[in-house]
Amino acid sequence: MRVILLALSTAIFVTISYEAMPIGLLTEIAAQLHTDTAGGGLLVSSYALVVVIGSIPLSAAVARYDARAVLLAMLVVFALSSALVAASTTLALAVAARLLGGAAHAIIFTAVFRIALAVVARERRGRAAGTVAAGNAVALSLGLPAATALGAATSWRLPFGVAAVAFVLIAAVTALVVPVRLPATEPDPSATMILAAVRRPSMLRVGITVVLTTGAHFATYASIQPILVEIGLSAA
């Protein structure tokens, strides 16, 4: 069980690291893709827009499918997205690749937490969810700075290539450690249940708060690196 939760937490770690990766490398990306930092910022905003718009409908659409299969498929999509960004020679291709990654991001969390809650006893579900979610915090505190430092020391493309390999490795580990047949959760999620839940006023308030907070968070993050470079400091 611990190995499964560690694999799921690692999947979240790499996902969030990949999501935020352009933030620390905007000026380098913009220069090589022949655009300005605002154009490079599309790699952040386009991804975020797909996540915001697509999370609920896409999660509802895949709710009836096996969570393990969905997770493996999304890890492969992430690997493809990251590899395409690393190989991009135009801004349009890089943005298209990030849109693909954003769609996978909109789905992967549902699959991860369905698995996490299915492999532990009911009384341990809170702890399991916390363990998996820790990958998010570690990504922002360690993954993003490490990717920025690596990209600044070598090429901005290298962190995306490393992420692509990491997604493939996590998919292989997940296929080995997560059981093919998972115990059923109570109740098993469905599209109807998900859509009914988000219509509740309390859930709508929480959702709006999360969207505003996360939007402000990433808008601030995306501005830091260009400002540091402009005043002559190293973003790394």
N, C-alpha and C positions, 0 to 999 in steps of 0.2 A: 504493500500500500504506500509506504514512504517513497519507494522508487517511482511509483506512478505520479505521486504529487510533485516530486522533484522534477520529473520530466515535464509535467504540465506547467510548473512555475518557470522552468527554463524556456518553454515555448512562449510564455508571456514576456519574459525578459527580452528575448530576441525580437519579438513582435514590436514592443514599445521602443526598443533601441532603433529598430528600422524605421518606425514611424517618425521618430525625432531626429534621425541621422542628418538630414539636410540642414538642420538648424545651425549646427556649428561649422558648416562648410559652404555657406551660401555664396560668399564672394568667389571662392575657387570654382564652384559649380557654374556660377553665372559667367565667369570669364571664359571657361572652356566651351560652354554652350552658346556663346555669343549673345548674351543678354545682360540686363542689369540685375541688381539684387532683387528688385521687385519682381522681375520675371522668374528669377530663381526661387523666390518665395512661393511661386505657384506649386512647387513640389511639396510644400507643406500644406498650403490652403486647399489644393485640389484633393489631396488625400483626406484631409479633415472633413471636407464637404461631403465626400462619399460616405464616410463613417457616420456623420450626423444624419444624413438623409436616409442611408440604407440600413442602419443597424436594426431597426424594428421590422421593416418589411422583409429583409433578407433573413433575419433570425427566424421570423415566423415561417418563411418559405421552407427552411431546412429543418424545422422542428420535428417533422415526422420521419426524418432519416436517422440512421445510426450515428451516434455522436462520434464514435471512433473513426468511422469512414469520413465524416465531415471534417474532423480535425486533420486527418492525414491529407485530404484533398486541399484544404486551405494552406497547410504547410508547403505543399508543392507549388501552389499558386504564389505564395510569398517568395519562394526560391526563384521562380520565374520572374516575378516582378523585380526583385533585387538585382538579379543578373542582368535584366534589361536596362535598369538604371545605370549599372556599372558600365555597360557597353554603349550607352547612348551617345550619339554625336550631335543630336539636335534637342532643343528644349521640348518640342512636340512629342518626341519618342519618350523622353524621360517623364513627362507629365502623364502620358498614356500608361506607362509602366506603373507609376504611382497610383493612378486611378484603379488599376487592377489590384494593387496591394491594399488600397482602401476598402475595396469590396470584400477582400479576404478578412481584413480587420473587422469589418462589420459583422462577420459571422463567427470568427474563431472563438471569441469569448464565451458565447453560448455553448459551443461544443466543449470547451475546456471545463467550464463549471458543471455542465451536465455529467461529465466523466468524474470530476472530483467528488461530487455529491453522491454519485452512484457507488463508488468503491469504498466508502466508509459507512460506519453505523450512523444512524440518525443523530445521536447525541454528539457525534464528532464532526458534524458537517460544518459548523461554524469555524472550527479550527482548520479544517481542510480548506475551506474557502480563503481563510486568511493566509495560509501557507502558499497557496497558488498565487494570490494577489500580491504577495511580497515581491514577485518578479517584476511588477510594475515599478515599485519604489527603487529597486536595485538598478533597473535599466536607466532611470533618470539620474540617479546619483553616481553610477559607475559606467554603465554602458554607453551613454551619450558622451561623457567626457573622454572615454577611451577611444571611441570612434572618431571624435574630433581630433584628438592628438595623433592618432594613426593617419588620418587623412591629411593633416597639416604636415606631418613628417615625410609622407610619401606622395600619394595622389588621392584626391577625393574619391576616386573610383574604388580604391582598395577596400575601404570599410563595407561598401555595398557588395563587393565580391565575397568578402568574409561572411557577411550576413547570409548570402545565398547558400554558401556551403553549410553554415550553421543550421539553416532551415532544413536542408536535406538530411543532416545528421540527426536532428531532433525527430524528423519524420521516421527515420529508421529505428531510433530508440523507442519511439511511441508505438510503432508497429510490433516491437518485441515485448514491451512491458505491459501495454494496456490490453486486457482480455478482449477477445473477439466478441464475446457475449457479455454485456454488462448487466448487473442487477438493475431491475426497473426502479426508478424513483417514484415517489408518491406525492402528488400525481405525476404521471409522465407528461412532459410539456407538449402542447399542441399549438398550432397556429391560432386557433380560436382563443385559447387561454392567454397567449401572449398579447393578442390584439385587445382582448377584454381588459387585461390588466393595465395597459397603457392608457385606457380611456378613463381610469379612475382619477378624480381631481388630485388626490395626494400624489399619485405617480406622475401626473402631468407637471405638478409643481417641482417635484424632484428632478424630472427630466429637463425642464427649463433652466433650473439652477445649475445643473451639471453642464448643459450646453454653454451657458453664459460664462461660467467659471473656467471651463476648459478652453473656450475661445479666447478669453482674456489671457490665460496662461500661455498658450502657444503664440498669440500675437506678440506678447512681451518677449518670449524666448527668441522668436524669429528676428527681432530687432536688435538683439544684443551683439551678435557677431559682426554685422556690418558697421555698427557704431564703434566697436573696439578697433576694427581695422581702420576706420576713418580717422581715429585719433592717434593712430600709430602703434597700437598695442597688438600683441599676438592673441588671436582668439583661442589658440590652443592652450 
